Amino acid sequence: VLFAAGEGRSGIKARIQAWEQVHWFSNKAQGIVLADPVPNITEELEPFIEGAKALSEDGYKLVVIDTVGRAMAGTNENAQENASTFTNLVDTLRYELNCAVLALHHTGHTDKDRVDRPG
């Protein structure tokens, strides 16, 4: 797993260790590689892909992009053109790294139907 953590990167190792203790009784998770930074739709993707390939001899089964907002930073996430560019980024990662891609996204803080809203 290649985990591109754009949010909470400083705490991701601690969360992995906590998960290992609870679910695997302190056995180490194998094959999790942290990538930095998250690939962005406004930048060339080739350096990210080359770096990812250099970090794993066996390749990946999954790439996690955390979050879609970080991958689209500096753009309007709601614009169709930018959404299409993000889809192309995901397709390129799938093809070049021969793996699945999971993109994490949060609902907007101004969304009145947001599940975790206070009240």
C-alpha positions in Angstrom: 0.0 0.0 0.0 1.3 3.4 -0.9 -0.3 6.0 1.4 -0.1 9.6 0.2 -1.1 11.4 3.4 -1.9 15.0 2.8 -3.7 15.5 6.1 -2.6 14.2 9.5 0.7 13.0 8.1 2.5 13.7 11.4 0.2 11.3 13.2 -0.2 8.5 10.6 2.7 6.4 12.0 1.1 6.5 15.5 -2.3 5.5 14.1 -0.7 2.6 12.2 1.0 1.4 15.4 -2.2 1.7 17.4 -4.1 -0.3 14.7 -1.4 -2.9 14.9 -1.7 -3.2 18.7 -5.5 -3.6 18.6 -5.9 -5.8 15.6 -2.6 -7.6 15.2 -1.4 -7.8 18.8 1.7 -5.6 18.1 2.7 -7.5 14.9 4.0 -5.0 12.3 1.9 -4.2 9.3 3.9 -5.1 6.2 4.0 -3.2 2.9 2.8 0.2 3.9 4.8 3.0 2.3 4.2 6.7 3.2 4.4 9.0 0.2 5.0 12.8 0.5 3.5 14.9 -1.0 0.1 14.0 -2.3 0.1 14.2 -6.1 -1.6 17.4 -7.3 -3.6 17.9 -10.5 -1.8 21.1 -11.2 1.7 19.5 -11.2 3.5 16.9 -13.3 2.7 13.4 -12.1 5.8 11.7 -13.4 8.0 12.5 -10.4 5.5 11.0 -8.0 5.2 7.9 -10.1 9.0 7.5 -10.4 9.4 8.0 -6.7 6.7 5.5 -5.9 8.3 2.9 -8.2 11.7 3.5 -6.5 10.2 2.9 -3.0 8.9 -0.6 -3.8 10.5 -3.4 -5.7 7.3 -5.4 -5.7 4.9 -2.6 -6.7 1.6 -1.8 -5.0 -1.9 -3.3 -4.8 -3.4 0.0 -3.6 -2.6 3.7 -3.6 -4.4 5.8 -1.1 -4.8 9.6 -1.8 -5.6 11.4 1.4 -7.4 13.7 0.5 -9.0 14.6 -2.8 -8.9 18.2 -1.5 -5.1 18.1 -1.2 -4.8 16.5 -4.6 -6.9 19.4 -6.0 -5.4 22.2 -3.9 -5.4 25.5 -5.7 -8.4 24.6 -7.9 -12.1 24.6 -7.6 -13.0 21.0 -6.6 -16.6 21.5 -7.8 -15.6 22.5 -11.4 -16.2 19.7 -13.9 -12.9 20.5 -15.7 -10.9 20.0 -12.4 -12.9 16.9 -11.5 -12.0 15.4 -14.9 -8.4 16.3 -14.4 -8.5 14.5 -11.0 -10.1 11.4 -12.7 -7.2 11.4 -15.2 -4.7 11.6 -12.3 -6.3 8.5 -10.7 -6.4 6.7 -14.1 -2.8 7.4 -14.7 -1.8 6.1 -11.2 -3.8 3.0 -11.8 -2.2 2.4 -15.2 1.4 3.3 -14.3 1.5 1.5 -10.9 -0.8 -1.3 -12.0 -3.0 -1.1 -8.8 -6.2 0.2 -7.4 -6.5 3.8 -6.2 -8.6 4.8 -3.2 -9.3 8.6 -2.9 -10.5 9.9 0.5 -12.7 12.9 0.5 -14.5 14.9 3.2 -17.8 16.5 3.0 -17.7 20.3 3.1 -17.9 22.0 6.5 -20.7 24.3 5.3 -22.8 21.3 4.2 -26.0 21.3 6.3 -26.5 17.6 5.7 -23.0 16.7 7.0 -23.2 13.7 9.2 -20.8 14.8 11.9 -22.3 18.3 12.3 -22.7 19.5 15.9 -26.1 19.5 17.5 
